[in-house]
Amino acid sequence: MVEKSAREVGVALESLVIYGDPAEELIHIAREKSCDVIVIGSSGKGAVKRTLLGSVSTKVALQAQCSVYIVR
């Protein structure tokens, strides 16, 4: 449904199924495809949970070579 909606308004979209560490894979794909921006969601965990469990969005924001837009 998202793909269809995106294409209807002229947004290029590519679906991928990737296995591995989510943050590392997102960063790798963005670098490989020369992306200008990564848009990623955040679950809004508190600082303690984020510190103990890690946060994909935080890792991506700190390590990506392009801009990262975090949506909550």
Z-matrix of the N, CA and C atoms (Angstrom, degrees):
N
C 1 1.440
C 2 1.531 1 111.36
N 3 1.318 2 117.60 1 -42.58
C 4 1.460 3 120.80 2 179.49
C 5 1.525 4 110.18 3 -63.96
N 6 1.337 5 116.09 4 -43.23
C 7 1.464 6 119.75 5 179.68
C 8 1.526 7 111.19 6 -59.78
N 9 1.324 8 116.75 7 -45.46
C 10 1.461 9 121.34 8 -179.36
C 11 1.528 10 110.42 9 -61.89
N 12 1.316 11 116.95 10 -46.55
C 13 1.469 12 121.43 11 -179.88
C 14 1.524 13 111.18 12 -61.68
N 15 1.314 14 116.28 13 -42.49
C 16 1.467 15 120.34 14 -179.80
C 17 1.522 16 110.83 15 -63.42
N 18 1.302 17 116.22 16 -46.16
C 19 1.469 18 120.06 17 -179.01
C 20 1.525 19 111.46 18 -64.77
N 21 1.324 20 117.98 19 -35.64
C 22 1.466 21 121.78 20 179.46
C 23 1.525 22 112.16 21 -61.29
N 24 1.324 23 116.92 22 -30.08
C 25 1.474 24 120.07 23 179.58
C 26 1.532 25 111.95 24 -102.40
N 27 1.334 26 116.67 25 9.49
C 28 1.461 27 120.85 26 173.52
C 29 1.515 28 115.56 27 85.40
N 30 1.322 29 118.20 28 20.57
C 31 1.455 30 121.70 29 179.20
C 32 1.530 31 108.99 30 -94.46
N 33 1.319 32 116.30 31 124.84
C 34 1.463 33 120.46 32 177.03
C 35 1.522 34 108.81 33 -72.05
N 36 1.316 35 116.34 34 136.58
C 37 1.447 36 120.88 35 -175.89
C 38 1.514 37 109.55 36 -145.50
N 39 1.309 38 116.23 37 139.00
C 40 1.462 39 121.37 38 177.28
C 41 1.521 40 108.19 39 -132.35
N 42 1.323 41 116.44 40 124.70
C 43 1.460 42 121.15 41 178.38
C 44 1.522 43 109.53 42 -90.63
N 45 1.322 44 115.93 43 138.17
C 46 1.465 45 121.30 44 178.96
C 47 1.521 46 109.30 45 -134.55
N 48 1.324 47 115.97 46 146.37
C 49 1.455 48 121.64 47 169.62
C 50 1.517 49 105.66 48 -118.19
N 51 1.316 50 116.05 49 115.08
C 52 1.463 51 122.34 50 -173.95
C 53 1.524 52 108.59 51 -126.26
N 54 1.307 53 115.82 52 141.92
C 55 1.463 54 121.24 53 177.06
C 56 1.515 55 109.32 54 -111.48
N 57 1.326 56 117.16 55 144.32
C 58 1.457 57 122.02 56 179.47
C 59 1.515 58 109.78 57 132.70
N 60 1.318 59 115.47 58 -165.63
C 61 1.456 60 121.47 59 177.95
C 62 1.533 61 108.90 60 -69.80
N 63 1.332 62 118.56 61 120.76
C 64 1.464 63 120.86 62 -175.04
C 65 1.530 64 114.31 63 -55.24
N 66 1.317 65 117.28 64 -46.48
C 67 1.466 66 120.00 65 -178.55
C 68 1.529 67 111.00 66 -63.43
N 69 1.318 68 116.64 67 -47.65
C 70 1.469 69 120.29 68 -179.68
C 71 1.519 70 111.47 69 -61.51
N 72 1.327 71 117.13 70 -41.76
C 73 1.460 72 120.56 71 -179.02
C 74 1.526 73 111.47 72 -67.60
N 75 1.335 74 117.73 73 -42.22
C 76 1.465 75 120.52 74 177.66
C 77 1.531 76 111.35 75 -61.03
N 78 1.313 77 116.41 76 -44.15
C 79 1.463 78 121.09 77 179.47
C 80 1.518 79 110.49 78 -63.93
N 81 1.328 80 116.61 79 -43.69
C 82 1.468 81 121.26 80 179.68
C 83 1.534 82 111.28 81 -61.40
N 84 1.330 83 116.51 82 -47.41
C 85 1.464 84 120.41 83 -179.07
C 86 1.522 85 110.80 84 -64.16
N 87 1.323 86 117.88 85 -42.67
C 88 1.464 87 121.39 86 179.41
C 89 1.521 88 110.92 87 -60.92
N 90 1.318 89 116.41 88 -41.18
C 91 1.472 90 120.83 89 178.49
C 92 1.525 91 110.30 90 -67.45
N 93 1.333 92 116.36 91 -45.37
C 94 1.466 93 122.31 92 -177.94
C 95 1.531 94 111.31 93 -62.06
N 96 1.318 95 117.45 94 -37.20
C 97 1.460 96 121.72 95 -176.85
C 98 1.530 97 112.92 96 -97.66
N 99 1.329 98 117.07 97 6.81
C 100 1.468 99 122.83 98 179.36
C 101 1.535 100 111.67 99 52.83
N 102 1.315 101 116.04 100 48.14
C 103 1.468 102 120.96 101 -179.98
C 104 1.519 103 110.90 102 -69.49
N 105 1.325 104 115.47 103 146.85
C 106 1.458 105 121.84 104 177.03
C 107 1.519 106 111.74 105 -85.86
N 108 1.339 107 116.19 106 -30.54
C 109 1.462 108 120.60 107 -176.79
C 110 1.532 109 109.42 108 -152.30
N 111 1.324 110 114.86 109 147.69
C 112 1.463 111 122.45 110 171.70
C 113 1.516 112 106.13 111 -113.04
N 114 1.333 113 116.91 112 128.08
C 115 1.457 114 121.71 113 175.11
C 116 1.516 115 106.20 114 -108.29
N 117 1.329 116 116.48 115 122.01
C 118 1.461 117 121.23 116 -174.45
C 119 1.520 118 109.71 117 -137.33
N 120 1.307 119 115.95 118 145.55
C 121 1.453 120 121.00 119 178.20
C 122 1.518 121 111.49 120 -86.52
N 123 1.309 122 115.56 121 159.21
C 124 1.456 123 121.91 122 177.16
C 125 1.516 124 108.27 123 -129.65
N 126 1.320 125 116.65 124 137.58
C 127 1.460 126 120.14 125 179.31
C 128 1.520 127 112.01 126 -81.15
N 129 1.324 128 117.23 127 -10.05
C 130 1.450 129 120.39 128 176.43
C 131 1.509 130 114.59 129 76.52
N 132 1.333 131 117.80 130 31.04
C 133 1.466 132 120.66 131 177.45
C 134 1.523 133 109.51 132 -63.92
N 135 1.295 134 115.46 133 152.35
C 136 1.457 135 120.31 134 177.80
C 137 1.520 136 111.25 135 -71.56
N 138 1.316 137 115.96 136 171.10
C 139 1.466 138 121.61 137 -176.83
C 140 1.526 139 112.81 138 -60.46
N 141 1.323 140 117.51 139 -38.66
C 142 1.463 141 120.61 140 -178.63
C 143 1.523 142 110.71 141 -66.29
N 144 1.331 143 117.80 142 -49.29
C 145 1.466 144 120.94 143 178.85
C 146 1.523 145 110.76 144 -61.90
N 147 1.332 146 116.95 145 -41.53
C 148 1.463 147 120.86 146 -179.86
C 149 1.523 148 110.15 147 -62.00
N 150 1.326 149 116.92 148 -40.49
C 151 1.457 150 121.36 149 179.66
C 152 1.522 151 111.35 150 -67.20
N 153 1.315 152 116.84 151 -43.55
C 154 1.456 153 120.69 152 -177.52
C 155 1.525 154 112.75 153 -75.35
N 156 1.323 155 117.61 154 -40.83
C 157 1.457 156 121.86 155 -174.41
C 158 1.524 157 113.18 156 -98.92
N 159 1.319 158 117.43 157 -18.10
C 160 1.456 159 120.50 158 -174.39
C 161 1.520 160 109.10 159 83.45
N 162 1.294 161 116.48 160 162.90
C 163 1.453 162 121.48 161 180.00
C 164 1.515 163 108.27 162 -137.55
N 165 1.328 164 116.42 163 124.34
C 166 1.464 165 120.45 164 179.53
C 167 1.518 166 109.76 165 -60.10
N 168 1.333 167 116.80 166 -47.28
C 169 1.466 168 119.05 167 -177.70
C 170 1.531 169 111.93 168 -63.14
N 171 1.323 170 117.49 169 -37.76
C 172 1.470 171 120.65 170 177.80
C 173 1.513 172 110.82 171 -65.41
N 174 1.329 173 116.96 172 -45.62
C 175 1.471 174 120.39 173 178.70
C 176 1.516 175 111.41 174 -60.34
N 177 1.337 176 116.21 175 -44.22
C 178 1.463 177 120.00 176 -179.98
C 179 1.524 178 110.14 177 -63.10
N 180 1.341 179 117.12 178 -46.04
C 181 1.464 180 120.80 179 -178.77
C 182 1.520 181 112.12 180 -60.69
N 183 1.327 182 116.87 181 -37.27
C 184 1.466 183 120.25 182 -177.68
C 185 1.528 184 113.42 183 -80.35
N 186 1.335 185 117.59 184 -26.85
C 187 1.463 186 119.50 185 -172.38
C 188 1.525 187 115.34 186 -109.37
N 189 1.315 188 118.67 187 -17.45
C 190 1.467 189 120.60 188 -177.43
C 191 1.519 190 110.74 189 -69.58
N 192 1.327 191 114.90 190 148.03
C 193 1.460 192 120.42 191 179.18
C 194 1.530 193 112.07 192 -88.15
N 195 1.337 194 117.04 193 -7.44
C 196 1.458 195 121.17 194 178.06
C 197 1.530 196 108.77 195 -113.12
N 198 1.312 197 115.58 196 177.03
C 199 1.462 198 120.55 197 177.55
C 200 1.521 199 109.95 198 -66.35
N 201 1.328 200 116.35 199 149.25
C 202 1.460 201 121.77 200 178.09
C 203 1.525 202 107.54 201 -128.86
N 204 1.338 203 115.63 202 126.59
C 205 1.452 204 122.36 203 179.54
C 206 1.518 205 106.54 204 -111.14
N 207 1.334 206 117.04 205 115.43
C 208 1.465 207 121.88 206 -177.43
C 209 1.531 208 108.76 207 -100.17
N 210 1.332 209 115.10 208 123.60
C 211 1.457 210 121.84 209 -179.04
C 212 1.510 211 108.76 210 -106.26
N 213 1.287 212 116.49 211 133.21
C 214 1.463 213 120.19 212 -179.17
C 215 1.492 214 111.29 213 -109.74
